């Protein structure tokens, strides 16, 4: 299955994958990130439940601390 992450095409290893599985696949577990799927923010509590579909467009951004 192909999706788009931050404008780049990505081939997923499975036809059935959740947002949480994608986070794990991209080795982002434990990182402070926000994910938008097709224009809608996906709450972190919904990562395990939201199924990705072919051609989904995701934006993944990380929090940057500083001062």
LOMIDO-482695 format. One record per atom (N, C-alpha, C): x, y, z; atom name; residue number from 1. Coordinates in steps of 0.1 Angstrom, whole numbers. Example, Ala and Ser with C-alpha at 12.3 -4.5 7.8 and 13.67 -1.06 7.14 Angstrom:
<pts>
+-------+-------+-------+-------+-----+
!     x !     y !     z ! atome ! num !
+-------+-------+-------+-------+-----+
!   132 !   -57 !    78 !     N !   1 !
!   123 !   -45 !    78 !    CA !   1 !
!   132 !   -33 !    78 !     C !   1 !
!   128 !   -22 !    71 !     N !   2 !
!   137 !   -11 !    71 !    CA !   2 !
!   129 !     0 !    79 !     C !   2 !
+-------+-------+-------+-------+-----+
</pts>
This chain:
<pts>
+-------+-------+-------+-------+-----+
!     x !     y !     z ! atome ! num !
+-------+-------+-------+-------+-----+
!     9 !   -12 !     0 !     N !   1 !
!     0 !     0 !     0 !    CA !   1 !
!     9 !    12 !     0 !     C !   1 !
!     5 !    22 !    -8 !     N !   2 !
!    13 !    35 !    -9 !    CA !   2 !
!     5 !    46 !    -1 !     C !   2 !
!    13 !    53 !     7 !     N !   3 !
!     7 !    65 !    13 !    CA !   3 !
!    17 !    77 !    10 !     C !   3 !
!    14 !    89 !    14 !     N !   4 !
!    23 !   100 !    13 !    CA !   4 !
!    26 !   106 !    26 !     C !   4 !
!    39 !   107 !    30 !     N !   5 !
!    43 !   113 !    43 !    CA !   5 !
!    51 !   125 !    40 !     C !   5 !
!    46 !   136 !    45 !     N !   6 !
!    53 !   149 !    43 !    CA !   6 !
!    56 !   151 !    28 !     C !   6 !
!    47 !   147 !    20 !     N !   7 !
!    48 !   150 !     5 !    CA !   7 !
!    55 !   139 !    -3 !     C !   7 !
!    61 !   129 !     4 !     N !   8 !
!    69 !   119 !    -2 !    CA !   8 !
!    61 !   106 !    -2 !     C !   8 !
!    61 !    99 !   -13 !     N !   9 !
!    55 !    86 !   -14 !    CA !   9 !
!    62 !    76 !    -6 !     C !   9 !
!    55 !    67 !     1 !     N !  10 !
!    60 !    57 !    10 !    CA !  10 !
!    53 !    44 !     8 !     C !  10 !
!    60 !    33 !     5 !     N !  11 !
!    54 !    20 !     3 !    CA !  11 !
!    54 !    13 !    17 !     C !  11 !
!    42 !     9 !    21 !     N !  12 !
!    41 !     3 !    34 !    CA !  12 !
!    42 !   -12 !    33 !     C !  12 !
!    48 !   -19 !    43 !     N !  13 !
!    50 !   -34 !    42 !    CA !  13 !
!    37 !   -42 !    43 !     C !  13 !
!    26 !   -35 !    47 !     N !  14 !
!    13 !   -43 !    49 !    CA !  14 !
!     2 !   -35 !    43 !     C !  14 !
!    -9 !   -42 !    38 !     N !  15 !
!   -21 !   -35 !    33 !    CA !  15 !
!   -30 !   -31 !    45 !     C !  15 !
!   -27 !   -35 !    57 !     N !  16 !
!   -35 !   -32 !    68 !    CA !  16 !
!   -26 !   -26 !    79 !     C !  16 !
!   -26 !   -13 !    81 !     N !  17 !
!   -17 !    -7 !    90 !    CA !  17 !
!   -24 !     5 !    97 !     C !  17 !
!   -21 !     6 !   111 !     N !  18 !
!   -27 !    17 !   118 !    CA !  18 !
!   -17 !    28 !   119 !     C !  18 !
!   -21 !    39 !   124 !     N !  19 !
!   -12 !    51 !   125 !    CA !  19 !
!    -1 !    47 !   135 !     C !  19 !
!    -5 !    39 !   146 !     N !  20 !
!     5 !    35 !   156 !    CA !  20 !
!    16 !    26 !   149 !     C !  20 !
!    11 !    17 !   141 !     N !  21 !
!    21 !     8 !   134 !    CA !  21 !
!    30 !    16 !   125 !     C !  21 !
!    25 !    26 !   119 !     N !  22 !
!    33 !    35 !   110 !    CA !  22 !
!    44 !    42 !   119 !     C !  22 !
!    40 !    47 !   130 !     N !  23 !
!    49 !    54 !   140 !    CA !  23 !
!    60 !    44 !   144 !     C !  23 !
!    56 !    32 !   147 !     N !  24 !
!    66 !    21 !   150 !    CA !  24 !
!    75 !    18 !   138 !     C !  24 !
!    69 !    17 !   127 !     N !  25 !
!    77 !    14 !   115 !    CA !  25 !
!    87 !    24 !   111 !     C !  25 !
!    84 !    37 !   114 !     N !  26 !
!    92 !    48 !   111 !    CA !  26 !
!   102 !    51 !   123 !     C !  26 !
!   102 !    43 !   133 !     N !  27 !
!   110 !    44 !   145 !    CA !  27 !
!   108 !    58 !   152 !     C !  27 !
!    96 !    62 !   153 !     N !  28 !
!    92 !    74 !   160 !    CA !  28 !
!    86 !    72 !   173 !     C !  28 !
!    86 !    60 !   178 !     N !  29 !
!    80 !    57 !   191 !    CA !  29 !
!    87 !    65 !   202 !     C !  29 !
!    79 !    71 !   211 !     N !  30 !
!    84 !    79 !   222 !    CA !  30 !
!    88 !    93 !   218 !     C !  30 !
!    87 !    96 !   205 !     N !  31 !
!    90 !   110 !   201 !    CA !  31 !
!    78 !   119 !   203 !     C !  31 !
!    80 !   132 !   205 !     N !  32 !
!    69 !   141 !   206 !    CA !  32 !
!    65 !   146 !   192 !     C !  32 !
!    55 !   139 !   186 !     N !  33 !
!    51 !   142 !   172 !    CA !  33 !
!    36 !   145 !   172 !     C !  33 !
!    32 !   151 !   161 !     N !  34 !
!    18 !   153 !   158 !    CA !  34 !
!    16 !   148 !   144 !     C !  34 !
!     4 !   142 !   141 !     N !  35 !
!     2 !   136 !   128 !    CA !  35 !
!   -12 !   141 !   123 !     C !  35 !
!   -11 !   146 !   111 !     N !  36 !
!   -23 !   150 !   104 !    CA !  36 !
!   -26 !   140 !    92 !     C !  36 !
!   -38 !   135 !    91 !     N !  37 !
!   -41 !   126 !    81 !    CA !  37 !
!   -52 !   132 !    72 !     C !  37 !
!   -49 !   134 !    60 !     N !  38 !
!   -59 !   140 !    50 !    CA !  38 !
!   -65 !   152 !    56 !     C !  38 !
!   -57 !   161 !    62 !     N !  39 !
!   -62 !   174 !    67 !    CA !  39 !
!   -68 !   174 !    81 !     C !  39 !
!   -69 !   162 !    87 !     N !  40 !
!   -74 !   162 !   101 !    CA !  40 !
!   -63 !   157 !   110 !     C !  40 !
!   -62 !   164 !   122 !     N !  41 !
!   -53 !   159 !   132 !    CA !  41 !
!   -58 !   146 !   138 !     C !  41 !
!   -48 !   137 !   140 !     N !  42 !
!   -51 !   124 !   146 !    CA !  42 !
!   -47 !   125 !   161 !     C !  42 !
!   -56 !   125 !   170 !     N !  43 !
!   -52 !   125 !   184 !    CA !  43 !
!   -43 !   113 !   188 !     C !  43 !
!   -33 !   115 !   196 !     N !  44 !
!   -24 !   104 !   200 !    CA !  44 !
!   -32 !    92 !   205 !     C !  44 !
!   -43 !    95 !   212 !     N !  45 !
!   -51 !    84 !   218 !    CA !  45 !
!   -58 !    75 !   207 !     C !  45 !
!   -59 !    81 !   195 !     N !  46 !
!   -65 !    73 !   184 !    CA !  46 !
!   -55 !    66 !   175 !     C !  46 !
!   -42 !    68 !   177 !     N !  47 !
!   -32 !    62 !   169 !    CA !  47 !
!   -34 !    47 !   167 !     C !  47 !
!   -38 !    39 !   178 !     N !  48 !
!   -40 !    25 !   176 !    CA !  48 !
!   -52 !    21 !   168 !     C !  48 !
!   -62 !    30 !   167 !     N !  49 !
!   -75 !    27 !   161 !    CA !  49 !
!   -76 !    32 !   147 !     C !  49 !
!   -68 !    42 !   143 !     N !  50 !
!   -70 !    48 !   129 !    CA !  50 !
!   -63 !    39 !   119 !     C !  50 !
!   -70 !    33 !   110 !     N !  51 !
!   -65 !    25 !    99 !    CA !  51 !
!   -61 !    34 !    87 !     C !  51 !
!   -49 !    32 !    82 !     N !  52 !
!   -45 !    39 !    70 !    CA !  52 !
!   -51 !    33 !    58 !     C !  52 !
!   -53 !    41 !    48 !     N !  53 !
!   -59 !    37 !    35 !    CA !  53 !
!   -49 !    41 !    24 !     C !  53 !
!   -49 !    34 !    13 !     N !  54 !
!   -40 !    37 !     2 !    CA !  54 !
!   -42 !    52 !    -2 !     C !  54 !
!   -31 !    58 !    -5 !     N !  55 !
!   -31 !    72 !   -10 !    CA !  55 !
!   -34 !    82 !     1 !     C !  55 !
!   -35 !    78 !    14 !     N !  56 !
!   -36 !    87 !    25 !    CA !  56 !
!   -24 !    97 !    24 !     C !  56 !
!   -27 !   110 !    28 !     N !  57 !
!   -17 !   120 !    29 !    CA !  57 !
!   -15 !   124 !    43 !     C !  57 !
!    -3 !   121 !    49 !     N !  58 !
!     0 !   124 !    62 !    CA !  58 !
!    11 !   135 !    63 !     C !  58 !
!     9 !   143 !    73 !     N !  59 !
!    20 !   153 !    77 !    CA !  59 !
!    24 !   149 !    91 !     C !  59 !
!    37 !   147 !    93 !     N !  60 !
!    42 !   143 !   106 !    CA !  60 !
!    52 !   154 !   110 !     C !  60 !
!    49 !   160 !   121 !     N !  61 !
!    58 !   171 !   126 !    CA !  61 !
!    63 !   167 !   140 !     C !  61 !
!    75 !   171 !   144 !     N !  62 !
!    80 !   168 !   157 !    CA !  62 !
!    82 !   181 !   165 !     C !  62 !
!    79 !   180 !   178 !     N !  63 !
!    81 !   192 !   187 !    CA !  63 !
!    96 !   195 !   189 !     C !  63 !
!    99 !   207 !   189 !     N !  64 !
!   113 !   211 !   191 !    CA !  64 !
!   113 !   220 !   203 !     C !  64 !
!   121 !   216 !   213 !     N !  65 !
!   122 !   224 !   225 !    CA !  65 !
!   134 !   234 !   224 !     C !  65 !
!   133 !   243 !   233 !     N !  66 !
!   145 !   253 !   233 !    CA !  66 !
!   141 !   265 !   241 !     C !  66 !
!   150 !   273 !   243 !     N !  67 !
!   147 !   285 !   251 !    CA !  67 !
!   157 !   295 !   250 !     C !  67 !
+-------+-------+-------+-------+-----+
</pts>
